Amino acid sequence: MTPLASPELIRFGEWLPQHWRRRKLLLRQRLERMGMPAEVVNPPVRENLAGLMGLGLRRHGLPLLARLLRDGLLVADLGYVDPQKLRQACHDAELLPTDDLDRRLYPVVAVERALRSVAGRPVAVSRRRPPASRHQGALLPAPS
């Protein structure tokens, strides 16, 4: 577990006044006192990994979910997800640009992999690359 996720540190953060927590005020003040430039203290563009996450879902998550929906999905067997709705969400995601993918699909993949790991039923990793999509991400080149 990361040290920043320790229960004591989380409780401390929750104890701080709301206006100190908003926009990470204490961190920004500390960076400013350390002499960091304004672009570091208050970056003009917030860090956003949505495009990379969408690309990972498109290249790896959707093909994995399709295979698991066909072969058996523990999260469905345990009643956590409705397989028909998940199948429809995967179909809908295939039609969207990478940046617009439904990111609620990611936790389904993560929980499925975790359950399989605990149950001793790991997901076999496909060695072949998924077919290139019409919607390639802007962050990484298309698979070759």
N, C-alpha and C positions, 0 to 999 in steps of 0.2 A: 504494500500500500504506500502511496506517495505520502511524504511527511505533511504536505499541505492538506491532506484529507484526514488527518488524525481527528478523532472526536473532540479532543480538547481544543484544538485550533478552530474547528468549526463552531463549537459553542462560544468561544471567545469572539469570533467574527459576528455571530448572531447577537451577541450582547452589545456590540458597538452601536452607537446611534445610526439611524438610517441614513442621515445625510453624509456620514463618513463612509458608508458602504457604497453609496451611489457613485457610479463611475470610478470606483477604486480611488477615492480621494486621498486616502493616506499614502497609498503607493505612489500616486502621482506627485504628491508633495515631497515625498522622500526622493524621488528621482530628480525633481527640480532642485532640491537642496544639494544633491550630489553634483549638480552642474550639467545635467543632461540637456541636450537641445530640445527646443519646443516640439520638434517632430517626434521625439521619443516620449516626452511627457504627455502630450496630447496629439497622438498621430491623426493625420487628416482622414485616413481610411482605417476603419477597424479591421483587425485580422479576421478573416472569414475563410474557413476551410470547406464551405458548402460545395463549391465546384469540385474539389478533390473528392469529397465524400460521395457526391453524386456520380462521379466517374467510377469510383470503386464499386458502388452499388450496381451500376450499369454493366461493368466488365465482369464482376465476380459474384455479387449478391443475387442479381436476378437469375443468372444461369443456375446458381446453387439452389435458390428457392424453387425454380422449375423442376430440377432433379428431385429435390426433397418432396415436393408436392406429389410427384409421380411415385416415388419409392416409399414414402412414409415420413411424416413430420411429427416429432415428439411433442412440440408445442400444440399441435392440433389434437393429437391423441390425448393429451392431458387437459384439453378444453380451454387452453389459453387463447387460441385464435380459431376463427371460423375458416376452414380451408377454402370454402367457396369464395368468401370475401377476400381472402389473401390471394387466391388465384386471379380474381378480377383486378385487385390492386396491382399485381405484377403485370397483368396484361395492359392495364392503363399506363403503367410506368414505361413500358416498352415504347409507347407512342409519344412520350413527352421528351422535350430536350433534356439533356443531362442536368442542367441547373434547376429544372423544375421537378425532379424526381421526388416522390413522397418519401421523406426521410424517416417516416414511421416504420418503413420496411427494415431499416438497419437493426433496431432492437430485436426484431423477430429473428434475424440471422444470428445476432449475438447470443440470444437466449438459447436458440436451438443448438448452436455449437457448444455452449456451456453445458447444457443438459446432456448432450452426447458425450462430452468429455467426462463428466461425472459418472455417467452410466457405462462408460467403457465402450461406447459405440461411436468412435470418431467419424467424422464425415470424410469420405475418401476424396482427396483433392484431384480434380481433373487435370491432367497434364496438357491437354490441348487448350488452345486459346479460344475464348468465345468469339463468335463471328463479329466483325466490325459493325458498329451501329451507324445508322444515318446521322446520329447526333454525337459526334466526337467531342470530348471535353476540350476546353481551350488551354488547360494547364499542362497536359501531357500529350505527346504525339500519339497518333493512331498505332495500334499494334502492328508489328511487321511480320 
